[in-house]
Protein backbone atom coordinates (compact mmCIF):
# COMPACT_ATOMS: atom_id res chain seq x y z
CA UNK A 1 0.00 0.00 0.00
CA UNK A 2 1.32 3.48 -0.90
CA UNK A 3 2.07 6.33 1.42
CA UNK A 4 -0.95 8.59 2.10
CA UNK A 5 -0.70 11.89 0.15
CA UNK A 6 -0.34 14.04 3.30
CA UNK A 7 2.55 11.91 4.54
CA UNK A 8 4.17 11.95 1.10
CA UNK A 9 3.99 15.75 1.03
CA UNK A 10 5.52 16.13 4.47
CA UNK A 11 8.30 13.70 3.66
CA UNK A 12 9.46 15.80 0.69
CA UNK A 13 8.64 19.28 1.95
CA UNK A 14 11.38 21.60 3.15
CA UNK A 15 11.85 25.35 3.03
CA UNK A 16 14.21 26.89 0.52
CA UNK A 17 16.89 29.23 1.71
CA UNK A 18 16.56 32.84 0.59
CA UNK A 19 19.38 32.32 -1.91
CA UNK A 20 17.76 29.19 -3.37
CA UNK A 21 14.35 30.90 -3.56
CA UNK A 22 15.91 33.86 -5.41
CA UNK A 23 17.62 31.44 -7.81
CA UNK A 24 14.31 29.71 -8.54
CA UNK A 25 12.54 33.04 -9.10
CA UNK A 26 15.29 34.29 -11.42
CA UNK A 27 15.34 31.03 -13.39
CA UNK A 28 11.57 31.05 -13.90
CA UNK A 29 11.69 34.73 -14.91
CA UNK A 30 14.44 33.95 -17.45
CA UNK A 31 12.38 31.08 -18.86
CA UNK A 32 9.31 33.30 -19.24
CA UNK A 33 11.26 36.13 -20.88
CA UNK A 34 13.00 33.70 -23.22
CA UNK A 35 9.68 32.14 -24.21
CA UNK A 36 8.09 35.52 -24.87
CA UNK A 37 11.07 36.61 -26.98
CA UNK A 38 10.85 33.46 -29.09
CA UNK A 39 7.06 33.83 -29.44
CA UNK A 40 6.50 37.59 -29.81
CA UNK A 41 2.76 37.27 -30.54
CA UNK A 42 2.19 35.79 -27.09
CA UNK A 43 1.52 38.23 -24.28
CA UNK A 44 1.56 41.44 -26.26
CA UNK A 45 2.99 43.18 -29.29
CA UNK A 46 6.28 42.15 -30.83
CA UNK A 47 9.34 44.20 -29.88
CA UNK A 48 10.35 47.10 -32.12
CA UNK A 49 12.42 45.97 -35.11
CA UNK A 50 14.79 48.93 -34.84
CA UNK A 51 16.63 47.31 -31.95
CA UNK A 52 15.70 50.09 -29.55
CA UNK A 53 13.50 49.56 -26.55
CA UNK A 54 10.19 51.35 -26.37
CA UNK A 55 10.27 53.47 -23.23
CA UNK A 56 6.93 55.23 -23.55
CA UNK A 57 3.56 53.57 -24.36
CA UNK A 58 2.79 56.53 -26.66
CA UNK A 59 5.82 55.52 -28.76
CA UNK A 60 4.25 52.10 -29.30
CA UNK A 61 1.05 53.70 -30.59
CA UNK A 62 3.06 55.92 -32.96
CA UNK A 63 4.94 52.89 -34.33
CA UNK A 64 1.79 50.84 -34.88
CA UNK A 65 0.07 53.73 -36.67
CA UNK A 66 3.04 54.35 -38.98
Secondary structure, DSSP 8 states (H G I E B T S, - for coil): ----HHHHHHHH-----HHHHHHHHHHHHHHHHHHHHHSTTSSS----TTS----SHHHHHHHHH-
